[in-house]
Amino acid sequence: MKFQLTDEQRALQEAVRDYLGDRFGQKQVRELYESPESDGIPEGLWKAIGEQGWLAVMVPEEHDGIGLGLLDAAVIARAFGAGTVPGPWLGTVLVGEAVRLAGSPDQQAKWLPRIASGQVKGAVALLKPGTQDQPVATVSGGSLSGDLGLVEYAAQADVLVVSAADGLYLVDPAAAAITPHEVLDRTTRLASVTLDGAAGEKLTAGNPLAELVDRAAVLVANDLTGIARKALSDTVEYDKTRVQFGKPVGSFQAIKHDLADIHLAVTMAEHAGFYAAHAQDIDAPDKTLAASIAKAKAGDTASAATSAMIQYHGGIGYTWEHDAHFYLKRAKRLEYAFGDATQHRERIASIAL
């Protein structure tokens, strides 16, 4: 089967890349890195993300969205990975997906237009760390309790989506005990979240936890492939011009053969990531398998590509002043988000066998 992006999706990809290249590049990322006390959400960038429709991509048109699919969101995620873009885009989009999939008409009307416009910032706590299907909270008498672990942008969010055995709940962050923590990857902000009898508004049209986690894994996989491609491209360009012993270091067999292997791995991960999103959009029989393949492959590949970036930039690659560590740290964080490679390979094996 031949599969490729449509002209519209390629145009979206170029539009996101061009905007980030012109207005939010590595200089701005570095400013965020060097301001760990900030909330991690550049105001101008977040406003632009809302105005450009990048939050509205999967919100239905009747709720002021664009009404596109996960593949279109994956295109954005990949560009954000390549740019190491900060902010709660992923969490907010996933809150929108939770409401779209499981919210009542009233809940959708209340939340989706505000998510689409960027008026609301979201965060999600879906699975207990180290598990593939265990919800994070318990419900008693309509109240939620539990240690949700580390949640991205919980301290900055206007709404949390929390999983329990009987479904998904919307929780006001003011009802939770939230403790921010320092984080190695400063393109995000993390906080531990504890609920102790917090009120929650249940999404009443079903429990799409498994589907929501798969969709999250696919978006993270595409972010990781964006990181991997950018790390590889920058390394190749550097090694074309870095001269040792009178020759570009990229001409040495040990380096060029390794980079060729990484290029092959990145290409395979890119195809797996886009196909996994497409499989979700068309409800393909292999969509669960495709999500795990994409996440496992992307995690391994981004780790290899960013490690090679450090190594093949020589001494400068290890310094704070070079941008290489932005990609390595983001890749390491996302490698474990919504299931690491080992967990997803175990699921692949269980599906295949």
Secondary structure as the mmCIF struct_conf table of DSSP 4:
data_model
#
loop_
_struct_conf.conf_type_id
_struct_conf.id
_struct_conf.beg_label_comp_id
_struct_conf.beg_label_asym_id
_struct_conf.beg_label_seq_id
_struct_conf.end_label_comp_id
_struct_conf.end_label_asym_id
_struct_conf.end_label_seq_id
HELX_RH_AL_P HELX_RH_AL_P1 ASP A 7 ARG A 23
BEND BEND1 PHE A 24 PHE A 24
HELX_RH_AL_P HELX_RH_AL_P2 GLN A 26 TYR A 33
TURN_TY1_P TURN_TY1_P1 GLU A 34 GLU A 34
TURN_TY1_P TURN_TY1_P2 PRO A 36 GLU A 37
BEND BEND2 SER A 38 SER A 38
BEND BEND3 GLY A 40 GLY A 40
HELX_RH_AL_P HELX_RH_AL_P3 GLU A 43 GLU A 51
TURN_TY1_P TURN_TY1_P3 GLN A 52 GLY A 53
BEND BEND4 TRP A 54 ALA A 56
TURN_TY1_P TURN_TY1_P4 VAL A 57 MET A 58
BEND BEND5 VAL A 59 VAL A 59
HELX_RH_3T_P HELX_RH_3T_P1 GLU A 61 HIS A 63
TURN_TY1_P TURN_TY1_P5 ASP A 64 ASP A 64
BEND BEND6 GLY A 65 GLY A 65
HELX_RH_AL_P HELX_RH_AL_P4 LEU A 70 ALA A 82
TURN_TY1_P TURN_TY1_P6 GLY A 83 THR A 84
BEND BEND7 GLY A 87 PRO A 88
HELX_RH_AL_P HELX_RH_AL_P5 TRP A 89 ALA A 102
HELX_RH_AL_P HELX_RH_AL_P6 PRO A 105 SER A 117
TURN_TY1_P TURN_TY1_P7 GLY A 118 GLY A 118
BEND BEND8 GLN A 119 VAL A 120
STRN STRN1 GLY A 122 ALA A 125
BEND BEND9 LEU A 127 LEU A 127
TURN_TY1_P TURN_TY1_P8 PRO A 129 GLY A 130
BEND BEND10 GLN A 132 ASP A 133
BEND BEND11 VAL A 136 VAL A 136
STRN STRN2 ALA A 137 ALA A 137
STRN STRN3 THR A 138 SER A 140
TURN_TY1_P TURN_TY1_P9 GLY A 141 GLY A 142
STRN STRN4 SER A 143 GLU A 152
TURN_TY1_P TURN_TY1_P10 TYR A 153 GLN A 156
BEND BEND12 ASP A 158 ASP A 158
STRN STRN5 VAL A 159 ALA A 164
TURN_TY1_P TURN_TY1_P11 ALA A 165 ASP A 166
STRN STRN6 GLY A 167 VAL A 171
HELX_RH_3T_P HELX_RH_3T_P2 PRO A 173 ALA A 175
BEND BEND13 ALA A 176 ALA A 176
STRN STRN7 ALA A 177 HIS A 181
BEND BEND14 LEU A 184 ASP A 185
TURN_TY1_P TURN_TY1_P12 ARG A 186 THR A 187
BEND BEND15 THR A 188 THR A 188
STRN STRN8 LEU A 190 ALA A 199
STRN STRN9 GLU A 201 LYS A 202
BEND BEND16 ALA A 205 ALA A 205
HELX_RH_AL_P HELX_RH_AL_P7 LEU A 209 THR A 241
STRN STRN10 VAL A 243 GLN A 244
TURN_TY1_P TURN_TY1_P13 PHE A 245 GLY A 246
STRN STRN11 LYS A 247 PRO A 248
HELX_RH_3T_P HELX_RH_3T_P3 VAL A 249 SER A 251
BEND BEND17 PHE A 252 PHE A 252
HELX_RH_AL_P HELX_RH_AL_P8 GLN A 253 ASP A 281
TURN_TY1_P TURN_TY1_P14 ILE A 282 ASP A 283
TURN_TY1_P TURN_TY1_P15 PRO A 285 ASP A 286
HELX_RH_AL_P HELX_RH_AL_P9 LYS A 287 TYR A 312
TURN_TY1_P TURN_TY1_P16 HIS A 313 HIS A 313
HELX_RH_3T_P HELX_RH_3T_P4 GLY A 314 TYR A 318
BEND BEND18 THR A 319 THR A 319
TURN_TY1_P TURN_TY1_P17 TRP A 320 GLU A 321
BEND BEND19 HIS A 322 HIS A 322
TURN_TY1_P TURN_TY1_P18 ASP A 323 ASP A 323
HELX_RH_AL_P HELX_RH_AL_P10 ALA A 324 GLU A 335
TURN_TY1_P TURN_TY1_P19 TYR A 336 PHE A 338
BEND BEND20 GLY A 339 GLY A 339
HELX_RH_AL_P HELX_RH_AL_P11 ALA A 341 ALA A 352
#
